[in-house]
Amino acid sequence: MLKKSQKGIWETDVRTLNLSNPKVLKWYLERKIEVGDWKAMDRATLSRILKKLSIDSRVKALLQDFLHSHGNTHRKSSAHSRRARKK
């Protein structure tokens, strides 16, 4: 689920944003990426709208590669799986 946060948005109260409006969602995601607020990102939403975003092409390519290699859903890794990757 996409989280609303005020970080990097000074002129708008995010509590009133209608993120179900595609134009508002696009603006919000572009702004969050611009200021590096990755905690607000939702992989499924980002994956769905990434091609439509007006962001730096290198950042877009990096995000596309990340989503492709890590999937578009958040997976919590357990301590066991982290140890297994270190070996």
N, C-alpha and C positions, 0 to 999 in steps of 0.2 A: 504494500500500500504506500502510496506517495505521501510523504510527510510535509506538512506546511511549516515553514520556518521563516522568520523575519530576516535572517542573515542575508546580507547583500541586497535587500529590498528596503529602500528608505522612504519611498514616496507612497507606498500602498500598504494598507493593513491587510496582511495575508489571511486573517480570519474571515474576511469577507469575499475572498476569491472563490469563484466558481470554477474549480478545476475540471468539471465535466464539460465546460465550454472548450472546444479544441484550440481556439485562438488564445485563450487565457492560459491553458496548459502549455502550449508552445512557448509563449512568452516566459512563463514561470520556469520551465526547464532550461531555456536558453540563459536566463539570468542566473540560475543556480549553477550551471556549468561554468559560466563566465567568472563567478566569484569562488568557484571550487567548493561549493557546499555539497559534498558527496553524500552526507548523511541524509539529505532530503531525497536522494535518488531512489527510485524503485526500478529494478531491472526490467520487469515486465513492461512497465509504462515506457521506460526509456527505449527498449527494444522496438516497441510498437511505433514510436513517433520519431526516432532518431533520424531517419532519412529526410524528414520534413524540417528539421531544425536548421536555423541559420547560424551556424557556429563555425569556427575555424576548421578547415578541411582536415588538418592534421589531428585535431582533437576528435573530430568525428570518426576518422579512420582508427584511432586508438580505441575509442569506445566500441566501435564495431568489432574490432579484434577481441577486445575483452569479453563482450557479450557472446561472441561466437565460441570462445574457448571456455568460458565459465557458465554458459547457459544464461537464460534470462530470468531465473528465479533465485531468490536468496536461499543459500544452503548454509546452515550453521554447521561448522565443523567441530567435531568432538576432539578432546585432547588426544584420544587414541589415534584418530585419523591424522592429526598433525604430527604425531610421533612417527607414524608409518611413512609419511612423506619425507621426513628428515633422513631416514635410513638410506 
